């Protein structure tokens, strides 16, 4: 990712400078390209920065509705309708969600 930025930004800027010289030579379409290429460089730097500093966003937590007999609803399923294996798996996922952060490339284990 860093190498792609290091290579692409100077190329984008050089292409913009080249288009400025073409525009000075009479090619009016090159004025648009002279603005467009540096804009690509700015976008590349912005996206690189966002990828480096990406944190888990504010995801909406799934609310649990309670029915009269006390069984909770999780993702549209009723707990009493789950098999024991599925209930144990969902309980593990719930624990991981409560304790850790989501896995990202910066945090591959999902730990806080």
Secondary structure, DSSP 8 states (H G I E B T S, - for coil): -HHHHHHHHHHHHHHHHHHHHHHHTT-THHHHHHHHHHHHHHHHHHHHHHHHT------------B-TTS-BEETTEEGGGS-HHHHHHHHHHHHHHHHS----SS-TT---
